[in-house]
């Protein structure tokens, strides 16, 4: 029987963060009052005002795809990006964020990061020395600047620590129904397509950026659905791809952010090396290996099992 409602329950089958932090097998980030200064800013929780303030004026995973032009219509068609992501306004939002003055701690960290000036060279031919150093400081974490990842990030037995990116698939679809009198009503139905069966090309830059920032040799993408289990994929760090990605970011920085000139739609579509970058993105997505596929486990006893709230 089709399950229909007007108010989808976005917390359907999930644990609240406060409950998750109480689980013995979960290591939680410290509460906000315990984050005392720059040395502990890496532990700031994502749902806090301080987290948003620290990311102001910086290129983060949330803005990376837009900054790379992946959500521009022409590029989105090539990469198979869903229509809900597509729009020039996303590139403009990334551009606008990079115009904002960064938090004071980011400026202090630029001077305090001793390895930044010794980072692997990025052959852009476009960045002035000061701008190049700033981009390295923003994008190359102290561990991530070493080629091939940091060998010290290992567990006993030689297993490497890896960043994990979790993407949940939406189990609802919106539909329009007509009454006998011809009135239209918007409703939602449960239409769970299950977890991803392959890594989307749009996920590659973020996973590679996380490898760069952590120094890890690979990253994991976990795709979870509401009723049909989850899949986990591993993608390997790719040095050539990272350099190409940083070159693309540098174009936005030097051609638009520094001169404060709004980027036009599809700004790099005509460049041959940009198409090579897009092809490399698709190839990396196709190379990801499936680690595990699991059926949905029984839900925790405390979670809300109602798909709709009405």
C-alpha positions as CSV (number, residue, x, y, z in Angstrom):
1,X,0.0,0.0,0.0
2,X,1.3,3.4,-1.0
3,X,2.2,5.6,2.0
4,X,1.0,9.2,1.5
5,X,1.2,12.4,3.6
6,X,1.4,16.1,3.5
7,X,4.2,16.6,6.0
8,X,7.2,14.3,5.6
9,X,9.1,13.4,8.8
10,X,12.7,14.3,8.0
11,X,13.7,12.5,11.2
12,X,12.1,9.2,10.2
13,X,14.1,6.2,11.5
14,X,17.0,8.3,12.7
15,X,18.6,9.0,16.1
16,X,18.9,12.6,17.3
17,X,22.4,13.8,17.7
18,X,22.1,14.1,21.5
19,X,21.1,10.5,21.7
20,X,23.9,9.4,19.3
21,X,26.5,11.2,21.5
22,X,25.4,9.0,24.4
23,X,26.2,5.8,22.6
24,X,29.3,4.1,24.1
25,X,30.7,3.4,20.6
26,X,30.4,7.0,19.4
27,X,33.1,9.6,20.1
28,X,31.5,13.0,20.1
29,X,33.0,16.3,19.5
30,X,33.2,18.4,22.7
31,X,30.3,20.8,23.6
32,X,30.7,24.4,22.4
33,X,31.8,25.9,25.8
34,X,34.8,23.5,25.8
35,X,36.1,24.9,22.5
36,X,38.4,27.5,23.9
37,X,40.6,28.8,21.1
38,X,42.4,28.2,17.8
39,X,44.1,25.0,19.0
40,X,40.7,23.4,19.4
41,X,38.8,25.0,16.5
42,X,39.1,21.7,14.5
43,X,36.7,20.2,17.0
44,X,33.9,22.8,16.5
45,X,30.5,21.2,15.9
46,X,28.9,21.8,12.5
47,X,25.6,23.0,13.9
48,X,27.1,26.0,15.7
49,X,27.4,29.7,14.9
50,X,31.2,29.5,15.5
51,X,31.5,26.8,12.8
52,X,29.8,29.0,10.3
53,X,31.9,32.0,11.3
54,X,35.1,30.0,10.9
55,X,34.2,29.0,7.4
56,X,33.3,32.6,6.3
57,X,35.5,33.6,3.4
58,X,37.0,30.1,3.0
59,X,36.5,27.5,0.3
60,X,34.8,24.5,2.0
61,X,33.4,21.3,0.8
62,X,29.9,22.8,0.7
63,X,31.0,25.4,-1.8
64,X,33.6,23.4,-3.7
65,X,31.4,22.0,-6.5
66,X,29.9,25.4,-7.2
67,X,33.3,27.0,-7.3
68,X,34.4,24.4,-9.8
69,X,31.4,25.2,-12.0
70,X,29.8,21.7,-11.6
71,X,26.4,23.2,-11.1
72,X,26.4,25.3,-14.3
73,X,23.9,23.8,-16.8
74,X,26.4,22.6,-19.4
75,X,28.7,21.0,-16.9
76,X,25.8,19.5,-14.9
77,X,24.5,17.8,-18.0
78,X,28.0,16.2,-18.7
79,X,28.4,15.0,-15.1
80,X,24.8,13.9,-14.6
81,X,24.1,16.3,-11.8
82,X,20.4,16.2,-10.6
83,X,18.3,19.1,-11.7
84,X,17.7,20.2,-8.1
85,X,21.4,21.1,-7.8
86,X,21.7,23.0,-11.1
87,X,21.8,26.8,-11.3
88,X,24.2,29.7,-11.8
89,X,23.2,31.1,-8.4
90,X,25.3,28.4,-6.7
91,X,28.5,29.7,-8.3
92,X,27.6,33.2,-7.4
93,X,27.0,32.2,-3.8
94,X,30.5,30.5,-3.7
95,X,32.0,33.7,-5.2
96,X,30.2,35.9,-2.7
97,X,31.4,33.8,0.2
98,X,35.0,34.1,-1.0
99,X,34.6,37.9,-1.0
100,X,33.9,38.0,2.7
101,X,36.7,38.7,5.1
102,X,37.8,35.5,6.8
103,X,37.8,34.9,10.5
104,X,40.8,36.4,12.3
105,X,42.0,32.9,13.3
106,X,42.4,31.9,9.6
107,X,44.8,34.8,9.1
108,X,46.7,33.8,12.2
109,X,47.0,30.2,11.0
110,X,48.4,31.4,7.7
111,X,51.5,32.8,9.5
112,X,51.6,29.9,12.0
113,X,51.6,27.1,9.5
114,X,55.3,26.5,8.9
115,X,55.0,24.0,6.1
116,X,52.6,26.2,4.0
117,X,55.4,27.8,1.9
118,X,57.0,24.5,1.3
119,X,53.8,22.9,-0.1
120,X,54.0,21.0,-3.4
121,X,54.0,23.6,-6.2
122,X,50.7,24.3,-8.0
123,X,51.6,25.2,-11.6
124,X,48.8,27.6,-12.4
125,X,50.8,30.4,-14.0
126,X,48.1,32.7,-12.7
127,X,48.5,33.3,-9.0
128,X,50.6,36.0,-7.5
129,X,52.9,34.8,-4.7
130,X,50.8,36.1,-1.9
131,X,47.6,34.8,-3.4
132,X,49.2,31.4,-4.1
133,X,50.3,31.2,-0.5
134,X,46.9,32.1,0.8
135,X,45.2,29.4,-1.3
136,X,47.7,26.9,-0.1
137,X,47.0,27.8,3.5
138,X,43.3,27.6,2.9
139,X,43.3,24.3,1.0
140,X,46.4,22.4,2.2
141,X,46.2,21.3,5.8
142,X,49.4,20.6,7.6
143,X,49.1,16.8,7.1
144,X,47.5,17.0,3.7
145,X,50.3,18.8,1.9
146,X,52.5,15.7,1.8
147,X,52.2,13.7,-1.4
148,X,50.4,10.4,-1.2
149,X,48.9,11.0,2.2
150,X,50.4,10.9,5.7
151,X,51.7,7.5,6.7
152,X,51.4,8.4,10.3
153,X,47.6,8.3,10.0
154,X,47.5,4.5,10.6
155,X,45.8,2.2,13.0
156,X,47.5,-0.7,14.6
157,X,48.1,-3.4,11.9
158,X,48.8,-0.8,9.2
159,X,45.2,0.1,8.3
160,X,44.9,3.8,7.3
161,X,42.5,6.3,8.8
162,X,40.1,7.6,6.2
163,X,37.6,10.5,6.1
164,X,34.0,9.3,5.8
165,X,31.4,11.3,3.9
166,X,27.8,10.3,4.6
167,X,25.1,11.0,2.0
168,X,21.4,10.1,2.8
169,X,19.1,9.5,-0.1
170,X,15.6,11.1,0.1
171,X,12.8,8.6,0.5
172,X,10.0,11.0,-0.5
173,X,8.7,12.2,-3.8
174,X,6.3,15.1,-4.3
175,X,3.2,14.5,-6.4
176,X,0.2,16.6,-7.5
177,X,-3.2,15.1,-7.1
178,X,-6.5,16.4,-8.4
179,X,-9.8,16.2,-6.5
180,X,-13.1,15.5,-8.2
181,X,-13.7,19.2,-8.3
182,X,-10.4,19.8,-10.1
183,X,-8.5,21.2,-7.1
184,X,-4.8,20.4,-7.1
185,X,-3.2,19.1,-3.9
186,X,0.5,18.5,-3.3
187,X,1.3,15.4,-1.4
188,X,4.4,13.3,-0.7
189,X,4.7,9.6,-1.1
190,X,7.3,7.1,0.1
191,X,9.4,6.2,-2.9
192,X,12.7,5.0,-1.5
193,X,15.1,4.3,-4.3
194,X,17.7,2.7,-2.0
195,X,21.3,3.7,-1.5
196,X,23.7,4.8,-4.3
197,X,25.0,1.9,-6.4
198,X,28.0,3.9,-7.7
199,X,29.8,7.1,-6.7
200,X,28.3,10.2,-8.4
201,X,30.8,12.3,-10.2
202,X,29.7,15.3,-8.2
203,X,31.0,13.7,-5.0
204,X,34.6,13.3,-6.2
205,X,35.9,16.8,-5.5
206,X,34.7,16.8,-1.9
207,X,36.2,13.3,-1.2
208,X,39.5,14.4,-2.8
209,X,39.5,17.6,-0.8
210,X,39.0,15.6,2.4
211,X,42.0,13.4,1.5
212,X,44.0,16.6,0.9
213,X,43.0,18.2,4.2
214,X,43.6,15.0,6.3
215,X,46.5,13.5,4.5
216,X,44.6,10.3,4.0
217,X,45.4,8.0,1.1
218,X,41.7,7.3,0.4
219,X,38.2,8.3,1.5
220,X,34.9,6.5,2.1
221,X,31.5,7.5,0.8
222,X,28.6,6.0,2.8
223,X,25.2,6.2,1.1
224,X,22.2,5.4,3.4
225,X,18.6,5.0,2.5
226,X,15.6,5.1,4.9
227,X,14.3,1.6,4.2
228,X,16.8,-0.2,1.9
229,X,20.1,-0.3,3.7
230,X,23.4,1.4,2.8
231,X,26.4,1.0,0.6
232,X,30.0,2.1,1.3
233,X,32.5,3.0,-1.4
234,X,36.2,3.8,-1.3
235,X,37.9,6.2,-3.6
236,X,41.7,6.6,-3.8
237,X,43.5,9.9,-3.4
238,X,44.7,11.2,-6.8
239,X,47.6,13.7,-6.9
240,X,47.1,14.7,-10.5
241,X,43.4,15.3,-9.9
242,X,44.1,17.4,-6.8
243,X,46.5,19.6,-8.8
244,X,43.9,20.0,-11.6
245,X,41.2,20.9,-9.1
246,X,43.4,23.5,-7.4
247,X,44.2,25.0,-10.8
248,X,40.5,25.4,-11.5
249,X,39.9,27.0,-8.0
250,X,42.8,29.4,-8.7
251,X,41.0,30.6,-11.9
252,X,38.0,31.6,-9.9
253,X,40.2,33.3,-7.3
254,X,42.4,35.2,-9.7
255,X,40.0,36.0,-12.5
256,X,36.9,36.8,-10.4
257,X,37.5,37.0,-6.6
258,X,40.6,39.2,-6.6
259,X,39.2,41.7,-9.1
260,X,35.7,41.4,-7.6
261,X,34.2,40.5,-11.0
262,X,31.2,38.2,-11.0
263,X,31.8,35.0,-12.9
264,X,29.5,34.5,-16.0
265,X,27.5,31.3,-16.6
266,X,29.6,28.3,-17.6
267,X,32.8,30.4,-17.3
268,X,35.3,27.7,-18.2
269,X,33.3,25.5,-20.5
270,X,35.3,26.4,-23.6
271,X,38.7,25.5,-22.1
272,X,40.2,22.2,-23.2
273,X,41.9,21.5,-19.8
274,X,38.5,22.0,-18.1
275,X,37.0,19.2,-20.2
276,X,40.0,17.0,-19.3
277,X,39.3,17.8,-15.6
278,X,35.6,16.8,-16.0
279,X,36.6,13.6,-17.7
280,X,39.0,12.8,-14.9
281,X,36.2,13.5,-12.4
282,X,34.0,10.9,-14.2
283,X,36.9,8.4,-14.4
284,X,37.6,8.7,-10.6
285,X,33.9,8.2,-9.8
286,X,33.9,5.0,-11.9
287,X,37.1,3.7,-10.2
288,X,35.6,3.8,-6.7
289,X,35.4,0.3,-5.2
290,X,32.4,-1.0,-3.3
291,X,33.5,-1.9,0.3
292,X,30.2,-3.2,1.7
293,X,26.5,-3.3,1.0
294,X,24.2,-4.0,4.0
295,X,20.5,-4.4,4.5
296,X,18.8,-1.9,6.8
297,X,19.4,-2.9,10.4
298,X,16.5,-2.8,12.9
299,X,15.9,0.9,13.9
300,X,17.0,2.1,17.4
301,X,14.1,1.8,19.9
302,X,14.1,5.5,20.5
303,X,13.7,6.7,16.9
304,X,10.5,8.0,15.3
305,X,9.1,5.4,12.9
306,X,6.4,7.6,11.4
307,X,7.1,8.6,7.7
308,X,4.7,11.5,8.0
309,X,3.7,13.8,10.7
310,X,0.1,14.4,9.6
